[in-house]
Amino acid sequence: MFSLFSRPPVVPVLRFTGPIGMATPLRPGLSLASAAGAIEKAFRASKLPSVAVLINSPGGSPVQSHLIYRRIRQLAAEHGKRVYVFCEDVAASGGYFLAIAGDEIYADPSSIVGSIGVVSAGFGFDRAIEKLGIDRRVYTAGNAKAILDPFKPEKREDIVRLRALQNDIHETFIGLVKERRGSRLSGAEEELFSGAFWTGAKALEFGLVDGIADVRTRMRELHGDKVRLRVIPMTGGGLLARFRRLPGFSTGGPAEEAPSTWGAGLPAEVLSALEARALWSRFGL
């Protein structure tokens, strides 16, 4: 029972949304740099022993996924907190890497979960530039410096090197899934770690998640009907932040002078946005 002046219990909530380590024009890439402040604040924000994490990500950088994962686990140990992860539309590849930072993982029956694998994709333009009569001139110090150049024909030794890197990253991912999920995993490893993905309901059968639930319901089960959820905002950025730096764009203070190179990176950002779109599209979203 609460007295007139008592405050209801509060569960801090972290929301990880979008591709990991991949900036788009309207949204900065999800990385440890953009998330560290919010993560640390979440573990200090309440006396309750719980931190909730919402994930809606198709993956991206394995390095940033691992860095965020480690920071969450470090702070959970330091503060004696239990981490509850909730998968939204998709927690796949790097998104699932983030999910295993949770002591318990939950999903919607229709969430897309899994994709425990590594992918590298690109295009080959060598025949196109040959037809156009264009010469590709690359000069390197080091015979492996320009491997996988999309304007040069593929070389078998380059593919072998790439696959060795992928296998190393995949083994790290698999090792952490086994460490975190342990005996809860079921099913053949060849299937679990094939890069395939499943609905939340099927992921529950495989032991990739612990149950079907949403954050509000689960936190009420743990801390009572009066519990409140407090979302801890991530660091802002992206194209909107650039607009705030334009002359005349009000932020509540004096307008700042826009950098003279403001539009210089837009073509690269558009390509990054297309790549991010392709990541979501892999899961029908």
JOURUR-V940380 format. One record per residue. PSI is psi in degrees with one decimal (none if undefined). OMEGA is omega in radians with two decimals (NA if undefined). NEAR is the number of other ideal C-beta (glycine too) atoms within 8 Angstrom. Layout:
PSI|OMEGA|NEAR, PSI|OMEGA|NEAR
//
This chain:
141.6|-3.12|2, 138.4|3.04|5, 175.8|-3.09|5, -33.3|-3.03|3, 2.8|-3.13|3, 150.1|3.11|6, 143.5|3.11|4, 153.8|3.12|8, 147.2|-3.09|11, 132.4|3.04|12, 119.7|3.07|15, 141.9|-3.12|13, 126.2|3.02|14, 134.7|3.12|14, 114.7|3.09|9, 109.5|-3.05|14, 134.5|3.02|8, 175.8|3.11|12, 150.2|-3.07|15, 125.8|3.10|17, 17.9|-3.05|12, 107.8|-3.09|14, 141.2|3.02|9, 164.2|-3.06|13, -35.7|-3.08|10, -6.3|-3.06|7, 132.4|3.07|9, 155.4|3.10|11, 142.6|3.08|15, 117.3|-3.07|17, 169.5|3.08|13, -36.8|-3.14|9, -40.7|-3.11|6, -20.1|-3.04|11, -16.2|-2.99|15, -44.9|-3.11|9, -44.6|-3.14|7, -40.3|3.14|12, -48.1|-3.12|13, -37.9|3.12|10, -38.5|-3.12|10, -36.8|-3.11|12, -8.9|3.09|13, -5.8|-2.90|6, -13.9|-3.05|9, 154.3|3.07|9, -12.1|3.10|2, 150.7|-3.10|9, 21.7|-3.05|5, 140.8|2.93|13, 130.2|3.14|14, 142.3|3.13|15, 124.3|3.07|17, 131.9|-3.09|13, 129.0|3.03|14, 80.9|-3.02|13, 136.1|3.07|17, 2.8|3.11|14, -159.3|-3.09|14, -128.5|-3.05|15, 122.1|3.06|11, -30.7|-3.13|11, -49.6|-3.14|7, -35.3|3.07|15, -45.2|-3.11|15, -40.2|3.14|11, -43.7|3.12|10, -43.9|3.09|17, -49.7|-3.09|13, -39.5|3.14|8, -41.6|3.12|13, -46.3|-3.12|13, -37.7|3.10|9, -47.5|-3.10|8, -33.7|3.08|12, -41.6|3.13|15, -42.5|-3.10|7, -38.4|-3.04|7, -0.2|-3.14|8, 39.2|-3.11|6, 153.8|3.04|10, 134.2|-3.05|9, 127.9|3.13|14, 120.2|-3.10|15, 139.5|3.12|16, 116.0|3.14|15, 129.7|3.12|17, -122.2|-3.11|10, -46.1|-3.08|7, 134.7|2.98|15, 82.3|-2.99|16, 151.3|3.14|16, -120.0|3.11|12, -27.6|3.07|16, -38.5|3.07|18, -31.1|3.04|16, -44.0|3.08|14, -37.9|-3.06|18, -34.6|-3.08|15, -3.2|2.96|12, -15.5|-3.13|13, 144.7|2.99|10, -28.9|3.03|6, 140.4|-3.13|10, 132.5|3.12|12, 158.9|-3.13|15, 165.0|2.93|14, 152.3|3.11|9, -29.5|-3.09|8, 3.5|3.06|7, 151.0|3.02|14, 122.5|-3.01|15, 142.5|3.02|17, -125.6|-3.07|13, 51.4|-3.13|12, 84.6|-3.09|12, -173.4|-3.13|10, 134.3|-3.14|10, 144.9|3.02|6, 125.0|-3.07|6, 151.8|3.12|4, -165.7|-3.13|6, 155.4|3.03|4, 119.8|-3.08|8, 8.7|-3.02|8, -41.2|3.13|11, -31.7|3.13|7, -46.3|-3.11|7, -24.8|3.07|11, -42.3|3.12|8, -31.3|-3.14|6, -2.9|3.13|6, 31.6|-3.11|4, 132.0|3.06|6, 136.9|3.05|4, 119.3|-3.08|9, 111.7|-3.13|4, 130.4|-3.14|7, 126.9|-3.09|3, 157.7|2.90|7, 106.5|-3.00|3, 118.7|-2.99|5, -8.2|3.10|4, 8.7|-3.03|6, -30.3|-3.05|7, 32.5|-3.13|7, 151.1|3.11|9, 27.2|3.03|7, 119.9|-3.07|8, -12.3|3.13|9, 6.4|3.09|7, 151.3|3.07|10, 146.8|3.11|5, 146.3|3.05|8, 139.5|-3.10|8, -42.4|-3.10|6, -29.9|3.08|6, -41.2|-3.14|10, -40.5|3.11|9, -42.8|3.13|8, -44.3|3.13|10, -44.3|-3.12|11, -32.0|3.07|8, -41.7|3.08|8, -44.3|3.13|8, -42.0|-3.14|10, -39.4|3.11|9, -46.1|-3.14|8, -40.8|3.14|10, -42.8|-3.14|11, -37.7|3.08|8, -46.0|3.13|10, -49.8|-3.13|13, -43.5|-3.13|11, -40.9|-3.14|8, -37.5|3.08|12, -45.3|3.12|14, -41.1|-3.14|9, -43.5|-3.06|7, -35.8|-3.06|8, -27.7|3.02|10, -130.0|-3.06|7, -7.9|3.11|3, -20.1|3.13|7, 142.3|3.06|12, 159.2|-3.11|6, 164.4|-3.10|9, 137.5|3.13|5, -34.0|3.14|7, -30.6|3.12|6, -45.7|-3.09|8, -39.8|-3.01|13, 25.5|-3.12|11, -10.5|-3.02|8, -1.5|3.10|9, 161.5|3.10|7, 157.9|-3.00|9, 170.9|3.00|11, 164.0|3.10|10, -37.3|-3.14|16, -43.5|3.13|9, -36.7|3.10|8, -31.8|3.08|14, -41.1|3.10|13, -36.6|-3.12|8, -8.1|-3.12|12, 13.0|3.10|10, -23.9|3.03|13, 165.1|-3.07|14, -13.1|-3.12|7, 173.4|3.07|7, 110.7|-3.08|10, 161.3|3.02|8, 164.4|-2.99|8, -41.4|-3.09|13, -46.0|-3.12|7, -46.2|-3.09|8, -40.5|-3.14|12, -31.8|3.05|14, -36.8|3.08|10, -37.8|-3.08|5, -39.2|-2.94|7, 7.4|3.08|9, 165.1|-3.05|6, -17.7|-3.11|4, -4.0|-3.07|7, 144.0|3.08|14, 147.9|3.09|8, 128.2|-3.12|11, 109.9|3.13|10, 127.3|3.10|7, 114.4|-3.05|11, 145.2|3.06|5, 169.7|3.09|9, 134.2|3.11|9, 168.2|3.11|8, -160.8|3.13|8, -164.7|-3.06|12, -35.9|3.14|8, -39.2|3.11|8, -33.6|3.10|10, -40.8|3.11|9, -33.9|-3.14|8, -19.4|3.13|9, -4.0|3.14|11, 148.2|3.08|10, 132.9|3.08|7, -8.4|3.10|5, 114.5|-3.00|9, 131.1|3.02|5, 14.6|-3.09|6, 0.3|3.14|3, -171.5|-3.13|3, 138.8|3.10|3, 141.2|3.12|9, 154.3|3.12|7, 133.9|-3.14|6, 140.4|3.09|8, 145.6|-3.12|6, -19.6|-3.13|4, 23.4|-3.02|6, -43.9|-3.05|9, 2.9|-3.01|5, -33.2|-3.06|5, 4.8|-3.06|7, -42.4|3.11|8, -42.3|3.11|6, -37.5|-3.14|7, -34.2|3.08|12, -42.7|3.09|9, -40.6|3.11|8, -39.1|3.11|12, -39.7|3.10|11, -39.8|3.11|8, -41.3|3.09|10, -40.2|3.11|12, -38.8|3.12|8, -36.1|3.10|9, -47.5|3.11|12, -39.7|-3.05|11, -27.8|3.12|8, -25.9|-3.09|8, 18.6|3.07|12, 26.0|-3.09|5, none|NA|8
//
